[in-house]
Amino acid sequence: LLDTLRELIDAPMTINSWQWGGNRKESGLRTPESSYYSNTSQHSYGRAVDFLVKGMTADEVRELIIGWMHDGTIQELCGVESITLELGVSWVHIDVRNNDAGVNSFYP
């Protein structure tokens, strides 16, 4: 899914940046050693990621993703039938939890 989104968006995406002096850490898989670990988080099961896209707001990216889900682009390119987006945050959270087909969402 991330590879498909990266190709569709055609802009640099940042998940974790701490190794290069950035402030993003633990935006992918979160293990029990992580201070952000939760056994109910999709991150803890490798089904979620948070990311930023250079030159775009999170809302702009979410709009693109929703459009690609609604027109079948994502399903056709990578076979993902269901995504969940977190709304109301300044980054893009996407996960592939077992959920109804299409776009699902939640607020923090």
C-alpha positions, 0 to 999 in steps of 0.5 A: 500500500505504501509503495502504491501511495508513493508512486501515485503521490509522486512526492517524498514521504517521511515516516521516521526521521530521527536518524537524520536529526528529525523529530519523527520516531516510532511512526511505523511498527511499535514494539512493547519496548516503545513508549507509544506501544499499545496492544490495541494500536494497529501500529503494534501489529504492523498494520499502520503507519503515520507519514508526511508528504513533502509539499502537501498537508495531511488533509490534501493527502487524505483527500487523494487517498479517499479519491483513489479508494472510491474510484478503485485505483488502490484496489486495482494497483495493490489489492487493498479493499479497506483502509482506515484514516485518522482525521484531525491530525497533522500527519497521515495515519493509514491502516489496514485493519480488518474493517468494512470495505472502503474508507473508514475513519476515526478521530483521535 
